[in-house]
Amino acid sequence: MKYELPSWLSVVAPVAVAAVIVGILLLAGKVPLVYNLRNLVVRWKTTILTALAFTVVVALLVFMHAFASGITRLSERSGQPANVICLSDGATDELFSNLPLSETSDLARQEGVARDAEDRPLCSREVYVFINQPLAVMQGDRPKHRFLQIRGVEEPDLSAAVHGMQLAEGEWFSTAGVRGPSADVEQRSVHAQVEVVIGEGLSRDLGMELQGRPFAVEDTFDVAERQCLVVGIMRGADTTFGSEIWAKRQKVGEMFNKENIYTSIVLRATSPAVAIELAERLSREYKKSAVTAMTEPEYFKMMADANKQLLGSIYMVAGIMALGGVFGVMNTMFATIRQRTTDIGVLRLLGFARWQVLVSFLIESLLIAALGGLLGCALGYLADGWDTQSVVGTTGGGMKRVTFTMLVDANTLAAGVMFTLVMGLLGGMLPAVSAMRLKPLESLR
């Protein structure tokens, strides 16, 4: 069994290691720490300005890392361990999958598929579309656009059981999936209103854009020139399904020319272990229509893997910013050394060795970095719990617009602390070496 350290150790460990190293140097080398602390206080304006550079860099690093961590957590929570998602052969994203209706009818009858209390196979047959929808809100002289995710399902209560979704309010759409337009609504179309159930996250964000408040039951909005009537709000803002619109599969097929296909079929297995075996068996042995089957956590992990590029970009941007912070500290420390050549000479005459002077100035640099870095971590931590949204890519080339909560966890704070220590060490090394090389008598002239 793999042992994992408690999350708080991610932050404590680098701080503790740095504290131990500094403590050993102070005890063994008799470094003039009081002198360094007094200098930071006397030159407090320079100290604060230099520390602020660290604050900005670390705060932005924590903020961007929280953004990526929020997307990763969203992906992890969206996949049910016992679910198997079936796509067309070779597809890795449901947006580009096409499963013929007539050739996949017996997938729900496969061995290992669980059943509900009414003895129905836990199988969700779905059509998924991703559209760029013009909104009834103007942006300049043009209507504002927004990406929307629409999932058509045949039996909403069954699909909800498969995906672990529940209603927060309202009800699931009817068997017909439509309702006649009400008399007080402008008759813009001969079509009946499409009944939809909307996720909590999208209900809040889209509602605020269109009407200044979250959607509630009986509110309406337009999708692809059809008027949609909200009949229910789904819980699950912490999954990708909380950013979706669910409607009757046949109606979604009519609206987007997908009447004769499914984009995905999701099966709930009797256990996670059975799900793995079922996915392998379907990919290998299902003959009526070749399918690509995988467990749902594996599918959503691909979305998280695609976001590793985002995390890499974050570290690259942070690295460039950190380089500026390093040069800022270096410049400050060089200026400090020029102003304190006499002090350095006195220290040497008092018996402090070269390496002790080196450690003295390194510690001073680390103290400035720690001051700014800890403040940056504190500011970045304020982003924890913020609700935001983004369009994210998947490895299959598709996209999802998701609403999620930013996450500042121990790993994020540890990254900020490590960045601080490294920047302080690199920024102080060359100036400290320069101070160490000064000769006592020449520095007193």
C-alpha positions as CSV (number, residue, x, y, z in Angstrom):
1,M,0.0,0.0,0.0
2,K,1.4,3.4,-1.0
3,Y,1.8,5.8,1.9
4,E,1.0,9.5,1.2
5,L,2.2,12.3,3.4
6,P,-0.5,14.6,4.8
7,S,-1.2,17.6,2.5
8,W,0.0,20.2,5.0
9,L,3.5,18.6,4.9
10,S,3.8,19.9,1.3
11,V,4.0,23.4,2.7
12,V,5.8,22.7,6.0
13,A,8.5,20.5,4.5
14,P,10.3,23.2,2.3
15,V,10.0,25.8,5.1
16,A,11.3,23.4,7.7
17,V,14.3,22.4,5.5
18,A,15.2,26.0,4.9
19,A,14.8,26.8,8.6
20,V,17.1,23.9,9.6
21,I,19.8,24.9,7.1
22,V,19.7,28.5,8.2
23,G,19.8,27.4,11.9
24,I,22.8,25.2,11.5
25,L,24.7,28.0,9.7
26,L,23.8,30.4,12.4
27,L,24.9,28.1,15.2
28,A,28.0,26.7,13.5
29,G,29.3,29.8,11.8
30,K,28.3,32.6,14.2
31,V,26.8,34.6,11.3
32,P,26.0,38.2,12.4
33,L,22.2,37.8,12.0
34,V,21.4,40.8,14.3
35,Y,23.4,43.0,11.9
36,N,21.4,41.8,8.9
37,L,18.0,42.3,10.7
38,R,19.0,45.8,11.7
39,N,20.0,46.6,8.2
40,L,16.6,45.4,6.8
41,V,14.9,47.7,9.4
42,V,17.1,50.7,8.7
43,R,16.7,50.4,5.0
44,W,13.0,49.6,5.3
45,K,11.9,51.3,2.1
46,T,14.3,49.3,-0.1
47,T,13.4,46.2,1.8
48,I,9.6,46.7,1.2
49,L,10.1,47.6,-2.5
50,T,12.2,44.5,-3.1
51,A,9.8,42.2,-1.2
52,L,6.9,43.5,-3.2
53,A,8.5,42.1,-6.4
54,F,8.3,38.7,-4.7
55,T,4.8,39.3,-3.6
56,V,3.5,40.0,-7.1
57,V,5.3,37.0,-8.7
58,V,4.3,34.5,-6.0
59,A,0.7,35.8,-5.8
60,L,0.2,35.5,-9.6
61,L,1.8,32.0,-9.5
62,V,-0.6,30.9,-6.8
63,F,-3.5,32.4,-8.6
64,M,-2.7,30.7,-11.9
65,H,-1.9,27.4,-10.2
66,A,-5.3,27.6,-8.4
67,F,-7.0,28.0,-11.8
68,A,-5.3,24.8,-13.2
69,S,-5.9,22.9,-9.9
70,G,-9.6,23.8,-10.1
71,I,-10.0,22.4,-13.6
72,T,-8.1,19.2,-12.6
73,R,-10.3,18.7,-9.5
74,L,-13.4,19.2,-11.7
75,S,-12.2,16.5,-14.1
76,E,-11.5,14.1,-11.3
77,R,-14.9,14.5,-9.7
78,S,-16.8,14.2,-13.0
79,G,-15.9,10.5,-13.6
80,Q,-17.8,7.8,-11.8
81,P,-15.4,4.8,-11.1
82,A,-18.0,2.2,-12.1
83,N,-19.0,3.9,-15.3
84,V,-17.9,2.8,-18.8
85,I,-18.3,5.3,-21.7
86,C,-18.6,3.8,-25.2
87,L,-17.6,5.9,-28.2
88,S,-17.3,5.1,-31.9
89,D,-14.2,3.2,-33.0
90,G,-11.1,5.5,-32.8
91,A,-12.9,8.4,-31.1
92,T,-11.4,9.9,-28.0
93,D,-14.0,12.6,-27.5
94,E,-17.7,12.3,-27.5
95,L,-18.0,15.5,-29.6
96,F,-16.7,13.5,-32.6
97,S,-18.2,10.2,-31.9
98,N,-21.1,8.7,-34.0
99,L,-22.7,5.4,-32.8
100,P,-25.6,4.1,-35.1
101,L,-28.8,3.7,-33.1
102,S,-29.6,0.3,-34.7
103,E,-26.2,-1.3,-34.0
104,T,-25.8,-0.5,-30.3
105,S,-29.1,-1.5,-28.9
106,D,-27.8,-4.5,-27.0
107,L,-24.9,-2.7,-25.2
108,A,-27.2,-2.3,-22.2
109,R,-27.7,-6.0,-22.0
110,Q,-24.0,-6.8,-21.6
111,E,-22.9,-8.9,-18.7
112,G,-21.7,-6.8,-15.7
113,V,-24.1,-3.8,-16.3
114,A,-25.9,-2.9,-13.1
115,R,-29.7,-2.4,-12.8
116,D,-31.9,0.0,-10.9
117,A,-34.7,-0.8,-8.5
118,E,-37.1,-1.2,-11.4
119,D,-34.7,-3.7,-13.1
120,R,-33.8,-1.3,-15.8
121,P,-30.2,-1.5,-17.1
122,L,-28.2,1.5,-15.9
123,C,-27.5,2.8,-19.3
124,S,-27.5,6.4,-20.6
125,R,-27.9,6.9,-24.3
126,E,-26.7,10.4,-25.2
127,V,-26.2,12.9,-27.9
128,Y,-23.7,15.6,-27.0
129,V,-23.2,18.9,-28.9
130,F,-21.1,22.0,-28.3
131,I,-22.3,25.2,-30.0
132,N,-21.5,28.9,-30.2
133,Q,-24.8,30.5,-29.3
134,P,-25.6,34.2,-29.9
135,L,-27.3,35.7,-26.8
136,A,-30.0,38.3,-26.5
137,V,-27.4,40.6,-25.1
138,M,-25.5,43.1,-27.2
139,Q,-21.8,43.6,-27.2
140,G,-21.2,46.8,-29.0
141,D,-23.3,46.6,-32.2
142,R,-23.3,42.8,-32.3
143,P,-24.9,40.2,-30.1
144,K,-22.7,38.6,-27.5
145,H,-21.9,34.9,-28.1
146,R,-21.3,32.1,-25.6
147,F,-20.3,28.4,-25.9
148,L,-23.0,26.1,-24.7
149,Q,-22.9,22.3,-24.0
150,I,-26.1,20.4,-24.7
151,R,-26.6,16.8,-23.8
152,G,-29.6,14.9,-25.1
153,V,-30.7,11.9,-23.0
154,E,-33.6,9.6,-23.4
155,E,-34.6,8.9,-19.8
156,P,-33.3,11.7,-17.6
157,D,-33.8,10.0,-14.3
158,L,-31.9,7.0,-15.5
159,S,-29.1,9.2,-16.9
160,A,-29.0,11.1,-13.6
161,A,-28.5,7.8,-11.7
162,V,-25.7,6.8,-14.1
163,H,-23.9,10.1,-13.7
164,G,-24.6,10.6,-10.0
165,M,-26.7,13.8,-10.6
166,Q,-29.6,15.0,-8.6
167,L,-32.2,17.8,-8.9
168,A,-31.8,20.9,-6.8
169,E,-35.2,22.1,-7.7
170,G,-37.9,21.5,-10.3
171,E,-38.4,18.2,-12.2
172,W,-37.0,16.2,-15.1
173,F,-38.3,17.0,-18.5
174,S,-41.4,15.1,-19.7
175,T,-41.5,12.0,-21.9
176,A,-42.3,14.2,-24.9
177,G,-39.6,16.7,-24.0
178,V,-41.6,19.7,-25.2
179,R,-44.3,22.1,-24.0
180,G,-46.6,24.4,-25.9
181,P,-45.5,28.1,-25.8
182,S,-47.3,30.1,-23.1
183,A,-49.6,32.9,-24.1
184,D,-47.5,35.7,-22.6
185,V,-44.4,34.7,-24.6
186,E,-43.9,36.4,-28.0
187,Q,-44.6,33.8,-30.7
188,R,-41.3,33.8,-32.6
189,S,-41.6,30.2,-33.7
190,V,-44.2,27.7,-34.5
191,H,-42.2,25.2,-32.5
192,A,-43.1,24.2,-29.0
193,Q,-40.8,25.1,-26.1
194,V,-38.1,22.5,-25.5
195,E,-38.0,21.5,-21.8
196,V,-34.5,21.5,-20.4
197,V,-32.8,20.8,-17.1
198,I,-29.7,23.0,-16.5
199,G,-26.7,22.5,-14.3
200,E,-26.2,24.7,-11.3
201,G,-23.0,26.4,-12.6
202,L,-24.5,27.2,-16.0
203,S,-27.8,28.3,-14.4
204,R,-25.9,30.9,-12.4
205,D,-23.5,32.2,-15.1
206,L,-25.9,32.2,-18.1
207,G,-28.7,33.6,-16.0
208,M,-26.6,36.5,-14.8
209,E,-25.6,37.3,-18.4
210,L,-29.1,37.2,-19.8
211,Q,-31.3,38.5,-17.0
212,G,-29.0,39.6,-14.1
213,R,-29.9,36.7,-11.8
214,P,-29.5,32.9,-11.9
215,F,-32.1,30.9,-13.8
216,A,-35.0,29.5,-12.0
217,V,-37.7,27.0,-12.9
218,E,-40.0,28.4,-15.7
219,D,-37.4,30.8,-17.0
220,T,-36.8,30.7,-20.8
221,F,-33.9,31.3,-23.1
222,D,-33.1,30.6,-26.8
223,V,-30.8,27.8,-28.2
224,A,-30.4,27.3,-31.9
225,E,-33.5,29.4,-32.7
226,R,-35.6,27.3,-30.4
227,Q,-37.0,28.5,-27.1
228,C,-36.0,26.5,-24.1
229,L,-38.0,26.3,-20.9
230,V,-36.2,25.5,-17.7
231,V,-38.1,22.8,-15.8
232,G,-35.3,21.8,-13.4
233,I,-31.9,22.7,-12.0
234,M,-29.3,20.0,-11.4
235,R,-26.9,19.8,-8.5
236,G,-23.3,19.2,-9.4
237,A,-21.6,22.5,-9.9
238,D,-18.3,20.7,-9.0
239,T,-18.6,18.4,-12.1
240,T,-18.5,19.2,-15.9
241,F,-22.3,18.2,-16.0
242,G,-23.0,21.3,-13.9
243,S,-22.1,23.4,-16.9
244,E,-24.4,21.5,-19.3
245,I,-28.0,21.7,-20.6
246,W,-29.9,18.4,-20.6
247,A,-32.9,17.9,-22.9
248,K,-34.7,15.1,-24.7
249,R,-32.3,13.2,-26.9
250,Q,-34.8,13.1,-29.9
251,K,-35.3,16.9,-29.7
252,V,-31.5,17.6,-29.5
253,G,-31.1,15.3,-32.5
254,E,-33.7,17.2,-34.5
255,M,-32.1,20.6,-33.7
256,F,-28.6,19.5,-34.6
257,N,-29.0,16.9,-37.3
258,K,-28.1,13.9,-35.1
259,E,-31.4,12.0,-35.2
260,N,-30.0,8.6,-36.1
261,I,-26.9,8.5,-33.9
262,Y,-25.7,8.5,-30.3
263,T,-22.5,10.3,-29.6
264,S,-21.9,8.2,-26.5
265,I,-23.5,5.4,-24.4
266,V,-22.6,5.3,-20.7
267,L,-23.0,2.0,-18.8
268,R,-22.9,1.7,-15.0
269,A,-21.1,-1.5,-14.0
270,T,-21.7,-3.4,-10.8
271,S,-18.4,-2.3,-9.5
272,P,-15.2,-0.4,-10.5
273,A,-13.3,-3.6,-11.1
274,V,-16.1,-4.9,-13.3
275,A,-16.1,-1.6,-15.2
276,I,-12.5,-2.1,-16.1
277,E,-13.1,-5.6,-17.4
278,L,-16.3,-4.5,-19.2
279,A,-14.5,-1.7,-21.0
280,E,-11.7,-4.0,-22.2
281,R,-14.2,-6.7,-23.3
282,L,-16.3,-4.2,-25.3
283,S,-13.3,-2.6,-27.0
284,R,-12.0,-6.1,-28.0
285,E,-15.1,-8.2,-28.6
286,Y,-18.2,-6.1,-29.4
287,K,-18.9,-7.0,-33.1
288,K,-22.1,-5.2,-34.2
289,S,-20.4,-1.8,-34.2
290,A,-16.7,-1.3,-33.3
291,V,-16.5,0.8,-30.2
292,T,-13.9,2.5,-28.1
293,A,-14.8,1.8,-24.5
294,M,-13.1,3.2,-21.4
295,T,-13.9,3.9,-17.8
296,E,-15.3,7.3,-17.1
297,P,-12.4,8.4,-14.8
298,E,-10.0,7.4,-17.7
299,Y,-12.0,9.5,-20.1
300,F,-12.0,12.6,-17.9
301,K,-8.4,12.1,-17.0
302,M,-7.6,12.8,-20.7
303,M,-9.2,16.2,-20.2
304,A,-7.0,16.8,-17.2
305,D,-3.9,15.6,-19.1
306,A,-4.7,18.1,-21.9
307,N,-4.6,20.8,-19.2
308,K,-1.0,19.9,-18.3
309,Q,-0.1,22.1,-21.2
310,L,-1.9,24.9,-19.4
311,L,0.0,24.2,-16.2
312,G,3.3,24.1,-18.2
313,S,2.4,27.5,-19.6
314,I,1.7,28.8,-16.1
315,Y,5.1,27.7,-14.9
316,M,6.8,29.2,-18.0
317,V,5.2,32.6,-17.4
318,A,5.9,32.4,-13.7
319,G,9.5,31.5,-14.5
320,I,9.9,34.6,-16.7
321,M,8.4,36.7,-13.9
322,A,10.6,35.0,-11.4
323,L,13.7,35.9,-13.5
324,G,12.7,39.6,-13.2
325,G,12.3,39.1,-9.4
326,V,15.8,37.5,-9.2
327,F,17.4,40.4,-11.0
328,G,15.5,42.8,-8.8
329,V,16.9,41.2,-5.6
330,M,20.3,41.0,-7.2
331,N,20.3,44.7,-8.1
332,T,19.1,45.6,-4.5
333,M,21.8,43.5,-2.9
334,F,24.6,44.8,-5.1
335,A,23.5,48.4,-4.2
336,T,23.4,47.4,-0.5
337,I,26.9,46.0,-0.7
338,R,28.3,49.1,-2.3
339,Q,26.8,51.1,0.5
340,R,28.1,48.8,3.2
341,T,31.7,48.1,2.1
342,T,32.9,49.6,5.4
343,D,30.6,47.4,7.4
344,I,32.0,44.3,5.5
345,G,35.5,45.4,6.3
346,V,34.7,45.8,10.0
347,L,33.1,42.3,10.1
348,R,36.2,40.8,8.5
349,L,38.5,42.6,11.0
350,L,36.4,41.3,13.8
351,G,37.2,37.8,12.8
352,F,34.3,36.7,10.5
353,A,35.5,34.5,7.7
354,R,34.7,35.0,4.0
355,W,32.1,32.2,4.0
356,Q,30.4,33.7,7.0
357,V,30.0,37.0,5.2
358,L,28.7,35.0,2.2
359,V,26.1,33.3,4.4
360,S,25.2,36.6,6.1
361,F,24.2,38.2,2.8
362,L,22.5,35.1,1.6
363,I,20.3,35.0,4.7
364,E,19.5,38.6,4.2
365,S,18.4,37.9,0.7
366,L,16.3,34.9,1.8
367,L,14.6,37.1,4.5
368,I,13.5,39.6,1.9
369,A,12.3,36.8,-0.3
370,A,10.4,35.2,2.6
371,L,8.7,38.4,3.5
372,G,7.4,39.0,0.0
373,G,6.8,35.4,-0.8
374,L,4.6,34.7,2.3
375,L,2.6,37.8,1.6
376,G,2.2,36.6,-2.0
377,C,1.0,33.2,-0.8
378,A,-1.5,35.0,1.6
379,L,-2.9,37.1,-1.3
380,G,-3.0,34.2,-3.6
381,Y,-4.9,32.1,-1.0
382,L,-7.8,34.6,-1.3
383,A,-8.6,33.0,-4.7
384,D,-9.5,29.8,-3.0
385,G,-13.2,29.1,-3.5
386,W,-13.7,31.7,-6.3
387,D,-16.1,30.6,-9.0
388,T,-14.9,31.1,-12.5
389,Q,-15.3,29.6,-16.0
390,S,-13.2,28.7,-18.9
391,V,-13.2,26.8,-22.2
392,V,-10.9,23.8,-21.9
393,G,-9.6,21.5,-24.6
394,T,-9.6,17.7,-24.6
395,T,-7.0,15.3,-26.1
396,G,-9.5,14.4,-28.8
397,G,-9.6,17.9,-30.1
398,G,-13.0,18.8,-28.5
399,M,-13.8,21.6,-26.1
400,K,-15.8,22.1,-23.0
401,R,-16.9,25.3,-21.4
402,V,-16.9,24.6,-17.7
403,T,-17.7,26.5,-14.5
404,F,-15.5,25.5,-11.6
405,T,-14.1,26.6,-8.3
406,M,-10.5,27.7,-8.0
407,L,-8.5,25.6,-5.6
408,V,-5.5,26.8,-3.5
409,D,-4.4,23.5,-1.9
410,A,-1.2,22.6,0.0
411,N,0.6,21.8,-3.3
412,T,-0.2,25.2,-4.6
413,L,1.2,26.9,-1.5
414,A,4.2,24.7,-1.5
415,A,5.0,25.7,-5.1
416,G,4.8,29.3,-4.0
417,V,7.1,28.7,-1.0
418,M,9.6,26.9,-3.1
419,F,9.6,29.6,-5.8
420,T,10.3,32.1,-3.1
421,L,13.2,30.3,-1.6
422,V,14.8,29.6,-5.1
423,M,14.4,33.2,-6.1
424,G,15.9,34.5,-2.9
425,L,18.8,32.1,-3.1
426,L,19.6,32.9,-6.8
427,G,19.1,36.6,-6.3
428,G,21.4,36.8,-3.3
429,M,24.2,34.4,-4.5
430,L,26.2,36.7,-6.8
431,P,26.0,39.8,-4.5
432,A,27.0,37.6,-1.5
433,V,30.0,36.2,-3.4
434,S,30.9,39.8,-4.3
435,A,30.7,40.8,-0.6
436,M,32.8,37.8,0.4
437,R,35.6,38.7,-2.0
438,L,36.1,42.2,-0.6
439,K,39.4,42.6,1.2
440,P,39.2,44.1,4.7
441,L,41.7,46.9,4.4
442,E,40.6,48.0,0.9
443,S,36.9,48.1,2.0
444,L,37.8,50.5,4.9
445,R,39.4,53.1,2.6
